Amino acid sequence: MYYDDFITRLKKNEEPRMVLLFGDSEGVISEGCQILRDNFRKNKKGGTVQIFEGSEGGLMEMLSAAQTASLFASSQLLILKHAEKALGGRSEEPVRLLKEYQSNPNPDSCLVFPAPGMKKTAKAVTAMERMGWAVQCSDIPEWKIMNWVREQAQAKGLTLKEEGVQLLVQKTGTDMAYLQRALEQLSVYVHPRKTATLEEVRELPIPGFESEIFPFLDAVGMRQTERALGMIAKLQDGVDAGTVILLYGRVRELLLISLGRSRGWSQTEVAEKLGLHPFRLKSLWDQSSQFSVGELKEALLDLIHLQAGVVTGRLGKNVSPISFETLILKSGRKKVPAGSR
């Protein structure tokens, strides 16, 4: 089936037990996977979501978990990330494993296989068409994406005029993942208002590098070192002077918030004194608690030295990934207080 058919059937409250999302559009696949997760959380209160890595071992682990009833919930949604790695080869084994599971499936388990790049000619696609839903995900034409943007904006309580919708699609393109991020950024930008003007849409940064760098900055701020290091290699524009400047800005904000907290300021007081949007402060507040004031001062000093290396030409225009990764590793290590060793 095509993606439109997939959405129509979900709107009719049909509940698939096994879904393969395949094709050339990674953004559409990602969006389809997210819709399945949202529907599951809405319709299966208390259900559990499990994520598995795409490999033959991951497939076997997923199918085993699907057959096992959860101790904490009656329903479970299981997702095999990068399923094309497990299902896209010439081996018959993955298809055999799926058929074996399908011969005695757990009715309380829903299996989702996002497989970007997988072709319709793959054996797994033919098998899935018989066992569940095989959804071909291609880029959606602009005229169709307009309606989708309107629906997504309404779901977020955001009002956009027709000209605003058109401009947003023109700026961002038809990638659903980027459009989702753009709408999220826009809703934060206009908060607490619910209507975005044409000028505000025009001023919105185009998702891409900006939408990739923000999750990276959040990972650093939450001290999720492994995740942050993994995201460095995926930054579309690589690690450059702009990345250093943005990280410097984030660390500086966290330091100012941390200093305010040390003085006993409330979130409202910090927002007013630092001129930060309350919505933005809410996420930064948790991040600031991950570090001491001393650690943030040291990280800020390291970033100043790193930026100086770029300005003087010692590191060149593009920052050395090794230098950047070393800094992330250093900031991610919590220091053991003196006397606790």
Secondary structure as GFF3:
##gff-version 3
##sequence-region A 1 341
A	DSSP	alpha_helix	3	11	.	.	.	ID=ss1
A	DSSP	beta_strand	18	23	.	.	.	ID=ss2
A	DSSP	alpha_helix	26	43	.	.	.	ID=ss3
A	DSSP	beta_strand	48	53	.	.	.	ID=ss4
A	DSSP	alpha_helix	56	67	.	.	.	ID=ss5
A	DSSP	beta_strand	76	81	.	.	.	ID=ss6
A	DSSP	alpha_helix	84	87	.	.	.	ID=ss7
A	DSSP	alpha_helix	93	102	.	.	.	ID=ss8
A	DSSP	beta_strand	109	116	.	.	.	ID=ss9
A	DSSP	alpha_helix	123	131	.	.	.	ID=ss10
A	DSSP	beta_strand	133	136	.	.	.	ID=ss11
A	DSSP	alpha_helix	142	155	.	.	.	ID=ss12
A	DSSP	beta_strand	159	160	.	.	.	ID=ss13
A	DSSP	alpha_helix	162	172	.	.	.	ID=ss14
A	DSSP	alpha_helix	176	190	.	.	.	ID=ss15
A	DSSP	beta_strand	195	196	.	.	.	ID=ss16
A	DSSP	alpha_helix	198	203	.	.	.	ID=ss17
A	DSSP	alpha_helix	209	221	.	.	.	ID=ss18
A	DSSP	alpha_helix	225	232	.	.	.	ID=ss19
A	DSSP	alpha_helix	241	262	.	.	.	ID=ss20
A	DSSP	alpha_helix	267	274	.	.	.	ID=ss21
A	DSSP	alpha_helix	278	288	.	.	.	ID=ss22
A	DSSP	alpha_helix	293	311	.	.	.	ID=ss23
A	DSSP	alpha_helix	321	332	.	.	.	ID=ss24
###
